[in-house]
Amino acid sequence: MRIDLPQDVDLDENHYELHCIYLHPYYLRQGIGTKAIMSAFDTVRELEKGF
């Protein structure tokens, strides 16, 4: 999983993009992808605390 500042020129530093997330097919339909997305949200919240 990779989270970074947006590549779109019309967005500012108050936005982030999830560039990639990969999940092995064996782990599909088990809620792991949802947990990964929630982890990405938590990471962004932590990054915002630094500003």
Secondary structure, 3 states (H helix, E strand, C coil): CEEECCCCCCCCCCCCEEEECCCCHHHCCCCHHHHHHHHHHHHHHHHHHCC
